[in-house]
Amino acid sequence: MPKTTKKQKKKTKAKKTKGKKMKGKNPCWKGYQMVGMKKKGGRSVPNCVPK
């Protein structure tokens, strides 16, 4: 079985997190509320602000 390098491990971790979807109705932390969406790194993410 071939050994994996650190770079290969990082690539596999990045692939796993790429397609994550928002879970539930509120994607924000406890005590925060979602106020629309914002662009971050070229993609849309929830804009969470403190209540």
C-alpha positions as CSV (number, residue, x, y, z in Angstrom):
1,M,0.0,0.0,0.0
2,P,1.6,3.4,-1.0
3,K,2.2,6.0,1.7
4,T,0.4,9.3,1.5
5,T,2.2,12.6,1.9
6,K,1.1,15.6,3.9
7,K,0.0,17.4,0.6
8,Q,-2.1,14.4,-0.4
9,K,-3.8,14.4,3.0
10,K,-4.6,18.1,2.7
11,K,-6.1,17.6,-0.7
12,T,-8.4,14.9,0.5
13,K,-9.6,17.0,3.4
14,A,-10.3,19.9,1.1
15,K,-12.4,17.7,-1.2
16,K,-14.6,16.6,1.8
17,T,-15.4,20.1,2.9
18,K,-16.0,21.6,-0.6
19,G,-19.5,20.3,-1.0
20,K,-20.9,21.0,2.5
21,K,-24.5,22.2,2.6
22,M,-26.1,24.3,5.3
23,K,-27.8,22.1,7.9
24,G,-31.2,23.1,9.3
25,K,-33.0,26.4,8.9
26,N,-30.4,28.5,10.7
27,P,-26.8,28.1,9.5
28,C,-25.5,30.6,12.2
29,W,-24.1,30.1,15.7
30,K,-26.3,30.3,18.7
31,G,-27.0,33.9,19.5
32,Y,-26.6,35.0,15.9
33,Q,-29.2,35.5,13.2
34,M,-28.9,35.3,9.4
35,V,-29.4,38.6,7.6
36,G,-29.1,37.7,4.0
37,M,-26.1,36.5,2.1
38,K,-22.6,37.9,1.4
39,K,-19.8,37.1,-1.0
40,K,-16.7,35.6,0.6
41,G,-13.9,34.1,-1.5
42,G,-16.1,34.3,-4.7
43,R,-19.0,32.4,-3.3
44,S,-22.2,33.2,-1.3
45,V,-22.2,32.5,2.4
46,P,-24.8,33.4,5.1
47,N,-24.3,36.8,6.7
48,C,-24.6,36.1,10.5
49,V,-24.9,39.0,12.9
50,P,-25.3,39.0,16.7
51,K,-28.9,39.3,17.9
